[in-house]
Amino acid sequence: MKRSYVPVALLLAILMLNIIFTQYMVHQYFYEKYTNTIIAAAINIILFPVALIIYKKGVKVND
């Protein structure tokens, strides 16, 4: 059975987005821009279930 590397690439992209938005959130918090901090935190929270869905579909395909 051939392995699909698309889910792995998508998970890596989501991980990179999580790192970027976490760094942005810390930066905005330091400069006391709390609305931007909350928006970046919300995006991080939204990305987590997306990563879980991609992971579960990737595992199902490779079984």
C-alpha positions as CSV (number, residue, x, y, z in Angstrom):
1,M,0.0,0.0,0.0
2,K,1.3,3.4,-1.0
3,R,1.8,6.0,1.8
4,S,0.3,9.4,1.4
5,Y,2.5,12.3,2.4
6,V,-0.2,15.0,1.9
7,P,-1.6,14.7,5.5
8,V,1.9,15.0,6.8
9,A,2.5,18.1,4.8
10,L,-0.8,19.6,5.9
11,L,0.0,18.8,9.6
12,L,3.4,20.4,9.2
13,A,1.8,23.5,7.7
14,I,-0.7,23.7,10.6
15,L,2.2,23.3,13.1
16,M,4.0,26.2,11.4
17,L,0.9,28.3,11.6
18,N,0.5,27.5,15.3
19,I,4.1,28.6,15.9
20,I,3.6,31.8,13.9
21,F,0.3,32.8,15.6
22,T,1.7,31.9,19.1
23,Q,4.7,34.2,18.5
24,Y,2.4,36.9,17.2
25,M,0.1,36.5,20.2
26,V,3.1,36.9,22.6
27,H,4.3,39.9,20.7
28,Q,0.9,41.6,20.7
29,Y,0.5,40.9,24.4
30,F,3.8,42.5,25.2
31,Y,2.7,45.7,23.4
32,E,-0.7,45.5,25.2
33,K,-2.8,45.1,22.1
34,Y,-5.2,42.7,23.7
35,T,-7.7,42.4,20.9
36,N,-5.1,41.2,18.5
37,T,-3.9,38.8,21.3
38,I,-7.4,37.3,21.6
39,I,-7.7,37.0,17.8
40,A,-4.4,35.1,17.5
41,A,-5.4,32.8,20.5
42,A,-8.7,32.1,18.8
43,I,-7.0,31.2,15.6
44,N,-4.7,28.8,17.5
45,I,-7.7,27.2,19.2
46,I,-9.4,26.8,15.8
47,L,-6.3,25.2,14.2
48,F,-6.2,22.4,16.8
49,P,-9.4,20.6,15.8
50,V,-8.5,21.1,12.1
51,A,-5.2,19.3,12.8
52,L,-7.0,16.5,14.6
53,I,-9.4,16.0,11.6
54,I,-6.5,15.9,9.2
55,Y,-4.7,13.4,11.4
56,K,-7.7,11.1,11.7
57,K,-8.3,11.1,8.0
58,G,-4.6,10.4,7.3
59,V,-4.5,7.5,9.7
60,K,-7.7,6.0,8.2
61,V,-6.2,6.2,4.7
62,N,-3.0,4.5,5.7
63,D,-4.6,1.6,7.6
